[in-house]
Amino acid sequence: MRYLLDTHVLLWWLDDASRLRPETRTLFSTASNELLWSAGSTWELAIKSQIGKLRLGEPVQQFVARVMAEQNLLPLPIHHSHAARVAELPAIHRDPFDRLLVAQAMVEGVSLITADTQLAAYGIECVPA
């Protein structure tokens, strides 16, 4: 299975995996699963680091490269089809990063692992974090 990680899910996995449901933790350790990391999540980390809402302990670029390698995360770039799909989304959620992840999940046909229960209202498959 292919899963797109919401930004907070990866941070919880790294910081305190017990915040995630046991079933969700199993997804990380199942070799046949493909875990996708969106460039949008890297963008979110960069912005939140810059404004002081998040401390990673190393530059964002190094953090992302290291964590993606250690966790076997596959990169999901932002394509024009993803950005354009955002314009078609109803105004259920205001966070631009979450809206991009929803659009990517739709276009790519993947499930989104998230603790944000509002995102399921978009009609995508959400796996509870």
C-alpha positions in Angstrom: 0.0 0.0 0.0 1.0 3.6 -0.6 0.5 6.2 2.2 1.1 9.9 2.3 2.2 11.2 5.7 0.8 14.3 7.2 3.6 16.4 8.5 2.7 15.9 12.2 2.6 12.2 11.8 6.3 11.9 10.9 7.2 14.3 13.7 5.2 12.2 16.2 6.8 9.0 14.9 10.3 10.5 15.4 9.6 12.3 18.7 7.2 10.0 20.6 5.8 7.1 18.5 3.4 6.2 21.3 1.3 9.2 20.2 0.4 7.1 17.2 -2.1 4.2 17.2 -0.4 0.8 17.3 -1.9 0.1 13.8 -0.4 3.2 12.5 3.0 2.4 13.9 2.8 -1.0 12.2 2.4 0.8 8.8 5.9 2.3 9.3 7.5 -1.1 9.9 5.8 -3.0 7.1 8.3 -3.3 4.4 5.7 -3.6 1.6 4.3 -0.2 2.4 5.4 2.8 0.5 5.5 5.9 2.7 5.4 9.2 0.8 6.8 12.5 2.0 5.5 15.5 0.2 7.6 18.5 -0.8 4.7 20.4 0.8 5.5 19.0 4.2 9.2 20.0 3.8 7.9 23.5 2.9 5.7 23.4 6.0 8.8 22.4 8.2 10.8 25.2 6.6 8.2 27.9 7.3 7.5 26.7 10.8 11.2 26.5 11.6 11.8 30.0 10.3 9.1 31.6 12.4 10.1 29.7 15.5 7.1 27.4 15.8 9.3 24.3 15.3 12.8 23.3 16.3 14.5 20.5 14.4 18.0 20.7 15.9 19.5 20.9 12.4 18.8 22.7 9.2 15.6 21.7 7.4 17.4 20.4 4.4 19.7 18.1 6.4 16.8 17.0 8.7 14.6 16.0 5.7 17.4 14.2 3.8 18.4 12.3 6.9 14.9 11.3 8.0 13.8 10.3 4.5 16.8 8.0 4.2 16.5 6.6 7.7 12.7 6.0 7.4 12.8 4.9 3.8 10.4 7.7 2.8 9.7 8.2 -0.9 9.7 11.8 -2.2 6.4 13.2 -3.5 7.1 16.4 -5.5 4.5 19.0 -6.0 3.2 18.7 -9.5 1.0 21.2 -11.4 -1.9 18.7 -11.2 -1.6 18.8 -7.4 -1.5 22.6 -7.2 -4.4 22.9 -9.6 -6.5 20.4 -7.7 -6.4 22.6 -4.6 -8.6 25.1 -6.5 -11.3 22.5 -6.8 -11.4 21.7 -3.1 -14.4 23.0 -1.1 -13.5 25.3 1.8 -13.7 22.6 4.5 -10.2 23.3 5.8 -8.2 26.5 5.7 -4.6 25.2 6.3 -2.8 25.5 2.9 -0.4 22.7 3.7 -3.2 20.3 4.6 -5.2 21.3 1.5 -2.1 20.5 -0.7 -1.8 17.1 1.0 -5.4 16.4 0.3 -5.0 17.4 -3.3 -1.9 15.2 -3.6 -3.7 12.2 -2.1 -6.6 12.7 -4.6 -4.4 13.0 -7.6 -2.1 10.1 -6.6 -4.8 7.9 -5.3 -3.2 7.3 -2.0 -4.4 7.2 1.6 -3.4 10.1 3.9 -2.2 9.2 7.4 -3.3 12.0 9.7 -4.8 12.9 13.0 -6.8 15.7 11.5 -10.4 14.3 11.3 -11.6 17.2 9.2 -9.6 16.0 6.1 -11.8 12.9 5.6 -14.6 15.3 4.6 -12.8 15.7 1.3 -13.7 12.2 0.4 -10.1 10.8 0.6 -9.2 7.7 2.5 -7.7 8.9 5.8 -5.8 6.5 8.1 -6.2 7.7 11.7 -2.8 8.6 13.2 
